[in-house]
Structure formats: C-alpha cells, structure tokens
Amino acid sequence: MRESTSETSGPASGDVRAVITGLWVYPVKSCAGVQVQEAILTETGLEFDRAWMVVDGDGSFLTQRELPRMALIQPQLKYHDMVLRAPGMLALHIALDQVQEPVRVRIWDDEVKAYDMGPIAAQWFSDFLGVKARLVRFDPEEKRASSRQWTGGVEALNQFSDGYPVLVLSEASLAGLNDKLQVGGHAAAGLARFRPNIVIGDAPGDSELAPHDEDRLGLLKIATEQGVVQLKPVKPCARCPIPNIDPATALSSPEVGDTLQTYRQDPRLKGAVSFGMNAIVLRGIDHLLQVGQSVSSSYRFE
C-alpha cells in the first residue's frame, strides 16, 4: 500500500519500501520470545511485551546476563492466561487479568510500581533458576519514560524493556552478520538472539534493503486497517552479551559478539556495539500490526 501524499508517493529518490516479516513479543523480560502474526500497538510497545519481569529477593531485575537459563523459559499467550514452560518443570499458568500484592521493583536506574504475582510463581522461578526469585507485573499506572535525550523531548513510555517501546531490525542486517559468521567458520545466528519486536524485509517489486538500513531511516509509516502507524527510530540498540547465548540451549559462546565487534562499533554510542534501532510510538496506538503490512520511510541525511 502506497500513500498518495506528495511526501510518500512514487519511487522518489530516497524512498524506502519494506514489509513487516516478523513480530515478536517478550511477555517476561529476558525469557524466550513469542513469534506472532499480529499484535496490538500500545503506547508502551506491542501488547504484553515486557509486561512481566523476574526479580531477586531485593526486588532487582534478573536477566540472561547473569542467568542464561532464563532463555529456556517459554511463554505462550492464550485467551485468558499466559502459560510458562521450562525443561523439567510443570507448566505455570498466569492469569492475564489478575495480580496480587503491590510492590516496588528496580530496573536499571528506575524504581517503579509493580504487582507481585504470588508464591506459586515465585517458587516456580526459584526452583528453575536456582536463586530466590519472584515474578512481578508492571503497574499500568506507572509512567516509565524513555530518555528524552534520545527521543527529542517526546514522552515515550515503556514497561520493563531496557528503555524504549519497540526494537526494529531488518532481515538484511541479520543476513550481513551471518555472512561474516560463515566466513569465520561459525554457525548462523537466528533472529531470536537479538530480541526484535518488528522485523522488516524487502517489499515485492522494490529495491532490496541494505544491511543496517534501519539505522538510516527516518519516520517509519506502517499501513494498517485502522490507518497509518508512525514509529520514530531514535537510538541504536547497544548490545550486551545476551546475543552470545543460544536460545535453544542457554549456552554462551563469544562468536556473535566478537564478530559484531569487528564492524559494528557505533560512534553514536561512544564505540559500543549496536545492532537494530530502538523506536518510539508517535501515532497509531491501538492499531493492529500484522505480518505482511507495508512499511514506508525515507533515508535521513545528517
């Protein structure tokens, strides 16, 4: 679908066309993702994305950085509940419309309101992870904002994500990395290692996306049945060691991170490795995003 306005019509120089080829939701921060065909866009990102988080006995968040086994916890979203499965564990059912005791928890430098999900969930996570752990849900009345330094002063809310509502990654960027991994004699890396929310790929009949085009794009316009969604890429996604963890085994090896170090040190992040772009929601709250929807943008020239 191409809009007929002058700023987006026709194959003008700099116009970029793509399609959504993947949508991913991560209900429990740092646990496995759920690949979906459609998702409602909310002011904090895709519905249910990072709505829950695992914390330690002091209320500080836990991630795969210190507990790689979290990668083996597989959520499944159903109509009334979320089902969590992990090797050697009975399934844990979490009601989508119920919470228990209000608590305060810490994620990075933020202390936020949340709800404890109770002793059964706490025991389940503690048993599987081998540490004292509890499951909490983000309090929807809490306003946790992204850094205005990167959003240009726009208030962009998120739940338990690392800092931004939506992470966008192109298939071309992953293909470029996998070409380099293959040259180095390593296995290809899957998308799941990089935990994107929206994956974009080539639109039929248009020019191909180049690796890391998402770094260079301005406003992303997604055509939905309800109208046009507008997402603004604002900050390159700095990468920690989590992409080194194999989601299927929870084993870590350095080849992914080492390969990224050879070509993805980003001056915008003072030399940190980046892969993918964090984006904020400017328009389209409550719109339904679907795999196959058209995406249009233009290159930014800075």
Protein Blocks (a to p, Z undefined) as FASTA:
>chain_A
ZZfbfklgcjbehiacdddfbdcddfbghiacdddfbdcddfkbcehiakbccddfkopa
cdfklmmmlmmpccdddfkbccdddehiacddddfkbccddddddehjbccddddebjkl
mmmmmmmnopacddddddfkbccdddfklnnopacddfkbfkiabdcddfklmmmmmmmm
mmnopacddfklnopabdcdddehiacddehklmmpccdddddfkbccddddfbdcdddf
klmpcfklopacfklmmmmmmmmccfklnopacedjddddfbhghiacdehiacdddddd
ZZ
